[in-house]
Amino acid sequence: METADADYLSQIDVSIEEKDKLVSEVIRYVLFKNHQNSGAPIKREELAQLITKNYRQRQLPSLVINEARMKLNSIFGYELRELQRLRSSSNNKGCGSRQVLSVIHLAGGKIPEENLWQHMRKLGLDGSEEHHPIFGNVSSALDTLVQQRYLQKERVNGPEGNCVMYELAERALDESIAQRLKGCIAKVTRNDAAYVKPEESS
């Protein structure tokens, strides 16, 4: 395997040592950027620029990023995934984040800001609250979900004037997260059904 890698690297004029150094730089960048930006996604272009700063080979970024992905997983247990940004023109705080995402999911994946806050107030979350035990500043926690690409926030013109819409973004639509979200909703609705049954039978 290493001989095949060495042959491939010699074709693109990069030594194994240079490739290993680039992999280390990408890993370091991902870890620091993840910590610095509270888990917000890193653009692939940023990683490619880091790699091609001193090298011009077109295949090199994919090779280095894939190896960094494997090492991040095996060494740190960190899963580096490529998310597809949604190109629609119309379109963590653990438990608390799931509440927000669940409300939007149940609304069909998109909800006006005013309706979102109505539902959130029923769950005990108020946009003006600055010291919530889970979210801290509730309004800025919502902005963090937008920054981390769990939500998209968009100003739209409607029949009643301008309004802000929240929509599930690529991270919330990722298969593993979407399944956990659906499981959480199913668990809550099962618990509610079990709680309501005795009242219905009497």
Sequence and secondary structure as in RCSB ss.txt:
>XXXX:A:sequence
METADADYLSQIDVSIEEKDKLVSEVIRYVLFKNHQNSGAPIKREELAQLITKNYRQRQLPSLVINEARMKLNSI
FGYELRELQRLRSSSNNKGCGSRQVLSVIHLAGGKIPEENLWQHMRKLGLDGSEEHHPIFGNVSSALDTLVQQRY
LQKERVNGPEGNCVMYELAERALDESIAQRLKGCIAKVTRNDAAYVKPEESS
>XXXX:A:secstr
 HHHHHHHHHHTT  HHHHHHHHHHHHHHHHHHHHHTTT    HHHHHHHHHTS   SSHHHHHHHHHHHHIIII
I            S    THHHHHHHHHHHHTTSEEEHHHHHHHHHHTT  TT S BTTTBSHHHHHHHHHHTTS
EEEEEEEETTEEEEEEEE HHHHSHHHHHHHHHHHHHHHHHHHHHHHHHHH 
